[in-house]
Amino acid sequence: MSRKPENINVEINELKGKENPTWEVVIPNKKAIGLIEKISGRYRATTGKTNSVLYSKSLESSINDLLSYFALHEK
């Protein structure tokens, strides 16, 4: 069975002062679901709860991967 589709509002916050460009993906008023870092031309998303690592070629794709992982495994 599949789940009923639902919208998830998120905020993408750039974190300053890091060695690599880094963004935090947050569900407003709830929790951070992961971090995305740009390393060697690729984007590495690390999930917040399980510290699983996902790689993508673009920031948008990395955000989508992180949201999909959250919806399937951590919600």
C-alpha positions in Angstrom: 0.0 0.0 0.0 1.2 3.5 -0.7 0.9 6.5 1.6 -1.4 9.4 0.8 0.7 12.2 -0.6 1.1 15.2 1.7 3.0 18.5 1.5 5.9 19.0 3.8 7.0 22.7 4.4 10.7 23.0 4.8 13.3 25.8 5.4 16.8 25.6 3.9 19.3 27.6 6.0 22.8 28.2 4.9 25.3 27.7 7.7 28.2 30.2 7.8 31.7 29.6 9.2 31.9 26.0 7.9 34.9 24.6 5.9 32.5 23.5 3.1 29.3 25.2 1.9 26.7 23.7 4.2 22.9 23.9 4.4 20.5 22.7 7.1 17.1 21.4 6.1 14.5 22.1 8.8 10.8 21.5 9.2 9.6 24.8 10.7 8.6 24.6 14.4 9.6 20.9 14.6 13.2 19.8 13.9 16.2 19.7 11.6 16.0 16.7 9.3 19.5 16.8 7.9 22.6 18.7 6.7 23.8 19.1 3.1 27.4 19.8 2.3 29.0 20.5 -1.0 32.2 18.4 -1.2 34.3 18.0 -4.3 31.5 19.2 -6.6 28.9 16.8 -5.1 26.3 17.3 -2.5 26.4 15.1 0.5 23.2 14.9 2.6 23.4 13.4 6.1 20.1 12.5 7.7 19.5 13.9 11.2 18.2 10.8 13.0 20.2 7.9 11.5 23.2 9.8 10.1 22.7 8.0 6.7 24.6 9.6 3.8 23.1 10.3 0.4 25.0 11.8 -2.5 23.6 14.0 -5.4 24.8 16.1 -8.2 22.7 19.2 -7.4 21.5 21.0 -4.3 17.9 20.6 -5.4 18.3 16.9 -5.9 20.0 16.5 -2.5 17.1 18.3 -0.8 14.6 16.1 -2.6 16.5 13.0 -1.6 16.7 14.1 2.0 12.9 14.8 2.1 12.1 11.4 0.5 14.3 9.6 3.0 12.7 11.5 5.9 9.2 10.7 4.6 9.9 7.0 4.2 12.2 6.2 7.2 12.1 8.8 9.9 8.6 10.3 10.0 
